[in-house]
Amino acid sequence: GWDYSGQGMTFYPDGDPGGAGDGFPGSLFVVGHDQQLYVAEISIPQPVISKSLDDLNTAQTLQPFSDITGGAITENLDIPIMGVEYLPAQPGQAEGKLHFCIGQHFQEFEPSHGWASLNLADPQPEGLWVMDGYTNYATNDYLFAIPQEWASAYLPNVVLATGRFREGVWGGFGPALFAYTPYLDG
């Protein structure tokens, strides 16, 4: 559910194809409850300026919550974390994917990154992969697409950034950020 949520969210430009008539096409894939970390897809309602909650539009659920990690999120995780990002089809892929990173409060070198289908009823997850040589304390909390124009100029063929800020010196002396390509020759 939505209680105690707020881990990750990503925009999907082709989502909610029937709702584009309101001028706000696309949808959001969002991470729910902080201990379960299931993902749902919701519509983007037309904004309304009002001082009354009764006047505001509400997002609709397009796909209900689902585990996109293939069971990697379990009750054994201590203070779990998750980032999520949509990317259009990459070389060797027939469709776009939901990329994700998962982890927990204390962990060292564990597989933490993967991707899943946009169909939450059958997410077909791939992974988990480890960021070779880097501790999870620096690699697996946030995840976002690198703007293509910038990447083309400075990091050709690199499409995602991931990282984590861990208090103290666990993950370095500040937020960590790694640019990476989540596929190899398709």
Rosetta blueprint (number, residue, H / E / L):
1 G L
2 W L
3 D L
4 Y L
5 S L
6 G L
7 Q L
8 G L
9 M E
10 T E
11 F E
12 Y E
13 P L
14 D L
15 G L
16 D L
17 P H
18 G H
19 G H
20 A H
21 G H
22 D H
23 G L
24 F L
25 P L
26 G L
27 S E
28 L E
29 F E
30 V E
31 V E
32 G L
33 H L
34 D L
35 Q L
36 Q L
37 L L
38 Y L
39 V E
40 A E
41 E E
42 I E
43 S E
44 I L
45 P L
46 Q L
47 P L
48 V L
49 I L
50 S L
51 K L
52 S L
53 L H
54 D H
55 D H
56 L L
57 N L
58 T L
59 A L
60 Q L
61 T E
62 L E
63 Q E
64 P E
65 F E
66 S E
67 D L
68 I L
69 T L
70 G L
71 G L
72 A L
73 I L
74 T L
75 E L
76 N L
77 L L
78 D L
79 I L
80 P L
81 I E
82 M E
83 G E
84 V E
85 E E
86 Y E
87 L E
88 P L
89 A L
90 Q L
91 P L
92 G L
93 Q L
94 A L
95 E L
96 G L
97 K E
98 L E
99 H E
100 F E
101 C E
102 I E
103 G E
104 Q L
105 H L
106 F L
107 Q L
108 E L
109 F L
110 E L
111 P L
112 S L
113 H E
114 G E
115 W E
116 A E
117 S L
118 L L
119 N L
120 L L
121 A L
122 D L
123 P L
124 Q L
125 P L
126 E E
127 G E
128 L E
129 W E
130 V L
131 M L
132 D L
133 G L
134 Y L
135 T L
136 N H
137 Y H
138 A H
139 T H
140 N L
141 D L
142 Y E
143 L E
144 F E
145 A E
146 I L
147 P L
148 Q H
149 E H
150 W H
151 A H
152 S H
153 A H
154 Y H
155 L L
156 P L
157 N L
158 V L
159 V L
160 L E
161 A E
162 T E
163 G E
164 R L
165 F L
166 R L
167 E L
168 G L
169 V L
170 W L
171 G L
172 G L
173 F L
174 G L
175 P L
176 A L
177 L L
178 F E
179 A E
180 Y E
181 T L
182 P L
183 Y L
184 L L
185 D L
186 G L
